[in-house]
């Protein structure tokens, strides 16, 4: 321990002694960390919005449904009776309920929508209007007419582009044809109550909302639903919520599956992962340059102190101690620069970009991808885990960068070092 | 002075051959030597005679090509590096021509370096160093960094660093070469006194005729071999 304290003291003073060199190296680390914190928080913020838009119109952060529904998408794979009550009960579990912001019961079915002018394949979703409005905010996407209301029965809320393609006006009749639970082909007549626009072509051109009761009657589903979609406070708590839901539904696992948005919406998951990988490559290149700068500085420092390393070895310091000294010097520099970099990164990002960075000029009003909407205003989000990860990443880089100079310090020949005139 | 018959260092048929551009250079050739505890020995000889190499061999800083070396009757020839470092720490002291104090440490911290590595408690370290500083006339300079000390003062700190742990042997390579004659003489007084009062064994490699004159044993090396070994 005394030996370690001595090495630590030497390391501290060596870092201070080579002030200019230390400051330059620290500056490289600080600038890189500022960039890392800024780009990660910006990416996290953009991803969170993207995910939120995707899960609101899609599966939710967490979805409970029949295990086979994910692949078969057939209404035969629905939840009802005791299973559905168990799901509703699980969502009242305090650990889960604390994370939940909205729940919606849905019946999703593929159908043919026919008007006097045309017939098109569509997705029909039977919803409780109030639940769905709280969940997806579809009521706020109204273009014309009105959103569905409690007590509606033969009303439909239709995508604006679909209405246009079917040449439907408000109040016009629309026939929905689908396969019922008993496998018969069944029709349902509805009237257009309103039209909506989400900005996602596949939704606006192919989605029809009808009241949940209407869908149940039409398809013969009794009290059943095909899915219970759950919205959480944010996407980062998804894994824990899914794990909790699975635990709560463990005795019904063969009939009720709890899926995360990553499982239920794999295309969105893949798109975000690809975007993340792009960021990681950028960060890797950035920190490779930083690592090289650290290696260069520390190596120069070691070589210029060849005689000193020879002296301390002659006095009884072991080879390993020389290596530890170099590593300690690098780590001290990295830790101090790391803390400064994180603080400055958070501070500067908050100071200049807390209201978001507007990319409208490059992206237009909005972009859609993988079932989600990418808002052109990127608002950074700070997460403790991300900050800690960034810091640890830099510490790891510092440690790795110290290895070669530390190795070189162990290779110094004492007698040759004494001749060194650095 | 305390002279015992126990050898502080012993070599038997030691050779050191360096390779330079494929040519073998015999720096030390078959040197057999015994230096007892408490001796004050000078290795003299012209440049290239092998003084420093022999000192390095005896100090475990380099390994012999052939032959064997003992410190305090412990064969160090094939000692693993880790144990050799420990032996240097506990039984050897070094004084170098260029002082070689660590610039980031104060005079006191430099002097107590080996004691600290050996785990000697702080109070004991400070007491030993302070007493030694007083003995060798550099008391009051404890908190100065090497850059704030004269050459003579730095070399005294280096001597203090070498002897404070009461090693079996202090090896000094041209300790006076960078000093003016007054500083050099004063430093020699210090080392003679330490030899007499503490019984510290000193082995010098030097060209300094004053130092040679004050040695009680003068070993002359020529072309890597002992040409004469005179007690005076």
Interface residues (C-beta under 8 A of the other chain):
Chain A: X2 X3 X6 X10 X13 X14 X16 X17 X307 X308 X311 X312 X313 X314 X315 X316 X317 X318 X319 X414 X415 X418
Chain B: X53 X56 X59 X61 X62 X81 X82 X85 X86 X88 X89 X90 X94 X96 X98 X100 X102 X103 X104 X105 X113 X114 X116 X117 X118 X119 X161 X173
